[in-house]
Amino acid sequence: MSSKVFVIALLLSLGSGSVLAGDAAAGKEKAVTCVACHGEAGAAPISPQYPILAGQYEDYLSQALQQYQNGQRKNMIMTGLAAALSEQDIADLAAYFSSQSSGLRTIE
Protein backbone atom coordinates (compact mmCIF):
# COMPACT_ATOMS: atom_id res chain seq x y z
CA MET A 1 0.00 0.00 0.00
CA SER A 2 2.75 2.47 0.89
CA SER A 3 4.49 1.88 -2.45
CA LYS A 4 1.28 2.89 -4.27
CA VAL A 5 1.12 6.10 -2.25
CA PHE A 6 4.77 6.79 -3.01
CA VAL A 7 4.29 6.27 -6.76
CA ILE A 8 1.21 8.50 -6.82
CA ALA A 9 3.01 11.22 -4.85
CA LEU A 10 5.99 10.98 -7.18
CA LEU A 11 3.83 11.29 -10.29
CA LEU A 12 1.96 14.26 -8.86
CA SER A 13 5.20 16.03 -7.97
CA LEU A 14 6.53 15.60 -11.52
CA GLY A 15 3.59 17.48 -12.95
CA SER A 16 3.72 20.33 -10.47
CA GLY A 17 6.51 22.43 -11.97
CA SER A 18 6.35 26.13 -11.25
CA VAL A 19 4.40 27.63 -14.10
CA LEU A 20 3.72 31.33 -13.93
CA ALA A 21 0.34 32.58 -15.03
CA GLY A 22 0.69 35.14 -17.78
CA ASP A 23 -1.20 38.43 -17.79
CA ALA A 24 -2.19 39.42 -21.34
CA ALA A 25 -2.74 43.08 -20.39
CA ALA A 26 0.75 43.30 -18.90
CA GLY A 27 2.10 41.46 -21.94
CA LYS A 28 0.60 44.06 -24.26
CA GLU A 29 2.50 46.79 -22.43
CA LYS A 30 5.73 44.76 -22.64
CA ALA A 31 5.28 44.00 -26.36
CA VAL A 32 6.19 47.52 -27.50
CA THR A 33 9.61 46.34 -28.70
CA CYS A 34 8.21 43.19 -30.34
CA VAL A 35 5.84 45.04 -32.67
CA ALA A 36 8.77 46.74 -34.41
CA CYS A 37 9.48 43.46 -36.23
CA HIS A 38 6.42 41.28 -35.63
CA GLY A 39 3.85 43.99 -36.33
CA GLU A 40 0.84 45.24 -34.41
CA ALA A 41 -0.37 42.53 -32.01
CA GLY A 42 2.25 40.21 -33.53
CA ALA A 43 0.03 39.62 -36.57
CA ALA A 44 1.86 41.48 -39.35
CA PRO A 45 5.65 40.93 -39.43
CA ILE A 46 7.68 43.42 -41.45
CA SER A 47 9.47 40.56 -43.22
CA PRO A 48 8.46 37.03 -44.20
CA GLN A 49 11.51 35.89 -42.21
CA TYR A 50 9.81 36.92 -38.96
CA PRO A 51 7.09 34.67 -37.56
CA ILE A 52 3.52 35.66 -36.83
CA LEU A 53 3.21 35.59 -33.04
CA ALA A 54 -0.52 36.29 -32.83
CA GLY A 55 -2.55 33.19 -32.14
CA GLN A 56 0.45 30.95 -31.40
CA TYR A 57 0.13 28.52 -28.51
CA GLU A 58 1.08 30.16 -25.22
CA ASP A 59 3.39 27.34 -24.14
CA TYR A 60 5.15 27.40 -27.53
CA LEU A 61 5.85 31.13 -27.21
CA SER A 62 7.15 30.71 -23.65
CA GLN A 63 9.39 27.84 -24.67
CA ALA A 64 10.76 29.74 -27.68
CA LEU A 65 11.71 32.76 -25.55
CA GLN A 66 13.32 30.52 -22.94
CA GLN A 67 15.30 28.78 -25.68
CA TYR A 68 16.60 32.13 -26.94
CA GLN A 69 17.71 32.85 -23.37
CA ASN A 70 19.51 29.55 -22.86
CA GLY A 71 21.06 29.37 -26.33
CA GLN A 72 19.04 26.46 -27.72
CA ARG A 73 17.68 28.83 -30.38
CA LYS A 74 20.10 31.04 -32.25
CA ASN A 75 19.24 34.54 -33.44
CA MET A 76 21.34 37.58 -32.53
CA ILE A 77 18.39 39.94 -32.21
CA MET A 78 16.10 37.61 -30.29
CA THR A 79 18.87 36.33 -28.03
CA GLY A 80 19.66 39.89 -26.99
CA LEU A 81 16.03 40.83 -26.44
CA ALA A 82 15.15 37.64 -24.57
CA ALA A 83 18.15 37.97 -22.26
CA ALA A 84 16.52 40.92 -20.52
CA LEU A 85 13.19 39.14 -19.90
CA SER A 86 12.16 37.73 -16.54
CA GLU A 87 10.08 34.56 -16.22
CA GLN A 88 7.03 36.76 -15.58
CA ASP A 89 7.79 38.88 -18.66
CA ILE A 90 7.90 35.73 -20.78
CA ALA A 91 4.62 34.46 -19.31
CA ASP A 92 2.95 37.84 -19.90
CA LEU A 93 4.18 38.15 -23.50
CA ALA A 94 3.11 34.59 -24.28
CA ALA A 95 -0.33 35.23 -22.79
CA TYR A 96 -0.73 38.42 -24.83
CA PHE A 97 0.35 37.09 -28.21
CA SER A 98 -1.55 33.81 -27.82
CA SER A 99 -4.73 35.78 -27.10
CA GLN A 100 -4.48 37.73 -30.37
CA SER A 101 -6.07 36.74 -33.65
CA SER A 102 -3.58 35.93 -36.37
CA GLY A 103 -6.02 36.65 -39.16
CA LEU A 104 -5.05 33.35 -40.79
CA ARG A 105 -7.88 31.18 -42.03
CA THR A 106 -8.02 27.60 -43.24
CA ILE A 107 -8.88 26.91 -46.86
CA GLU A 108 -11.91 24.70 -47.29
Phi and psi in degrees as a GROMACS rama.xvg file:
@    title "Ramachandran Plot"
@    xaxis  label "Phi"
@    yaxis  label "Psi"
@TYPE xy
-66.8433  -29.0005  SER-2
-69.4526  -34.0435  SER-3
-64.7354  -42.9755  LYS-4
-62.8154  -42.0592  VAL-5
-61.9134  -46.1062  PHE-6
-62.9341  -43.7001  VAL-7
-63.0552  -44.9604  ILE-8
-62.3521  -39.9536  ALA-9
-63.4179  -46.784  LEU-10
-62.6723  -40.6497  LEU-11
-65.476  -37.7422  LEU-12
-69.1429  -30.177  SER-13
-67.0453  -31.8316  LEU-14
-90.9374  5.05685  GLY-15
-108.929  40.9173  SER-16
-63.1966  155.43  GLY-17
-76.4512  109.248  SER-18
-114.767  121.182  VAL-19
-80.7652  140.257  LEU-20
-80.824  130.097  ALA-21
-85.2213  148.888  GLY-22
-113.404  109.638  ASP-23
-61.5562  -36.6876  ALA-24
-65.228  -42.3935  ALA-25
-66.9574  -37.0935  ALA-26
-62.3733  -37.5668  GLY-27
-61.1949  -41.6689  LYS-28
-65.6996  -35.2737  GLU-29
-80.5313  -13.6607  LYS-30
-84.7498  6.57626  ALA-31
-55.285  -42.8004  VAL-32
-69.5611  -37.8123  THR-33
-62.6893  -37.3609  CYS-34
-67.9121  -17.1719  VAL-35
-60.3363  -34.6137  ALA-36
-108.606  -37.2401  CYS-37
-92.5396  -3.89862  HIS-38
82.4569  169.906  GLY-39
-55.2732  127.615  GLU-40
59.4376  15.8272  ALA-41
73.157  16.4498  GLY-42
-104.478  -6.99  ALA-43
-141.693  74.4186  ALA-44
-58.1836  149.679  PRO-45
-77.1412  -12.4544  ILE-46
-142.678  146.695  SER-47
-63.9206  -14.712  PRO-48
-72.6346  -21.8263  GLN-49
-95.2923  135.451  TYR-50
-75.5422  154.818  PRO-51
-77.4415  124.293  ILE-52
-91.7879  -30.284  LEU-53
-60.2992  130.641  ALA-54
82.0818  -2.07212  GLY-55
-68.6241  157.446  GLN-56
-64.6512  137.101  TYR-57
-58.3134  -45.0113  GLU-58
-67.634  -31.3365  ASP-59
-65.0405  -45.7546  TYR-60
-62.9029  -43.5001  LEU-61
-60.2088  -46.8735  SER-62
-62.9061  -41.528  GLN-63
-61.5885  -45.2666  ALA-64
-64.9781  -39.5745  LEU-65
-64.1838  -36.0161  GLN-66
-71.1378  -31.0257  GLN-67
-66.4949  -38.0876  TYR-68
-65.6496  -42.317  GLN-69
-93.7029  3.43349  ASN-70
88.3051  0.916332  GLY-71
-69.514  -29.9134  GLN-72
-108.665  141.076  ARG-73
-115.449  119.39  LYS-74
-166.842  119.887  ASN-75
-56.7656  -44.8821  MET-76
-66.9358  -51.4596  ILE-77
-67.7002  -35.1911  MET-78
-61.775  -43.8743  THR-79
-64.9406  -42.7943  GLY-80
-69.0973  -42.1322  LEU-81
-68.9494  -28.0385  ALA-82
-58.6487  -31.1032  ALA-83
-85.9332  -3.90854  ALA-84
-88.0304  137.82  LEU-85
-84.2477  171.363  SER-86
-59.6613  -39.2855  GLU-87
-68.1849  -39.3363  GLN-88
-57.5737  -45.7693  ASP-89
-62.0172  -45.27  ILE-90
-61.8365  -41.6122  ALA-91
-67.1715  -44.8555  ASP-92
-63.1257  -42.6877  LEU-93
-63.4585  -40.4653  ALA-94
-64.0478  -42.1808  ALA-95
-64.3798  -55.443  TYR-96
-65.6336  -35.0402  PHE-97
-69.5477  -22.4141  SER-98
-85.3571  -5.82542  SER-99
-89.8946  153.581  GLN-100
-86.7564  132.012  SER-101
-80.2337  -19.742  SER-102
81.7661  -5.2435  GLY-103
-78.6923  142.711  LEU-104
-129.931  151.589  ARG-105
-82.5306  149.369  THR-106
-91.3509  130.414  ILE-107
